[in-house]
Amino acid sequence: MDVIELIGKHYTVAPIRWKQSNELLESDCGVKQVRFWTDEGLMNWHHAWRNHIETDFVLTDRMHRTSDGAWFVPIDDGFLTLHDYHSEPFPKRNNEHIWGRFIGELLEFGLERSQFQGGKRESSTLTILDDVTDLRHLGSTLSVVRNSLPEAKRRLKKVTEVYERLHHIPKPLLEPSLLTTQGKRVHGSLFWQGGNSAPESGLQGVGRFLADWYSATDTKSIHTLLDQIHERFNLMGGYDQLIIAELIAPREVQRCVKRLESSELDQSEHILDRFEQEWEMNRKLVEDVCTWSEHLAKKVVR
């Protein structure tokens, strides 16, 4: 059966046409997101966190109920789910308390479900330089990237030391990529559009979120955001250090090499400029988060 026909049969919304084939659907109730799943355990995990997170201060793209009350429809060798979809961004500045509480809720849920096995991925933080240490195949113009490798390796060594020292701390399960662009505004509330990727054990997703946040704000805002996350989920006792380790991990080197490998030669200058900007921004972000962590530690001692 055609997907649009299947949705019309099982849901109360009336499909009109594809806005984006097999992904975004125009209906009589607005645009809807269509997701397909082959891993039932992964689908169940995504269903659970969406329901757990939704409160009076934040909405999520929860799975719509069918006419029969189910939250998915079997299809071929997998499942189909239907979600709300919105496009207006939710502002960051002066809303740190909302964003922070949301990230804290995600961390809490991820820690509660840290033993989940279905669809889980292991963090790849410690192997991010494995495929970029030999740059000869990319030509002789990449001195900027090549010269960064010694510092990148030192940073990765620090990450390893933190992981070894804090190996006993339970790691939350989170989506590996959390971006502020997933936060939308609906009737004045934060609406979070989740993904469908496998959860990952660790703080990589939070690291990416903070880097994304910092690129659009400043020191004061990132400190306020961290305060609000900490108010909901205690970052002391090691979680602050694990977040810093994720920020120290030289992912910008990996991203740069991947961009160079997949782009035309005449784009290399732009890619290298972007790399230098990301390198410098990440340096400042690490400094600011370390300052916040040190200040928090002093408050606890007092």
Secondary structure as UniProt FT lines:
FT   HELIX           3..10
FT   STRAND          15..20
FT   TURN            21..23
FT   STRAND          24..27
FT   TURN            28..29
FT   STRAND          30..37
FT   HELIX           40..53
FT   STRAND          58..60
FT   TURN            67..68
FT   STRAND          73..75
FT   TURN            76..77
FT   STRAND          78..84
FT   TURN            93..94
FT   HELIX           96..112
FT   TURN            113..115
FT   TURN            118..119
FT   HELIX           125..127
FT   TURN            128..132
FT   HELIX           136..138
FT   HELIX           143..165
FT   TURN            166..168
FT   STRAND          173..174
FT   HELIX           180..182
FT   STRAND          183..186
FT   TURN            187..188
FT   STRAND          189..192
FT   STRAND          200..201
FT   HELIX           204..214
FT   TURN            215..216
FT   HELIX           219..232
FT   TURN            236..238
FT   HELIX           239..248
FT   HELIX           251..261
FT   HELIX           265..267
FT   HELIX           268..301
//
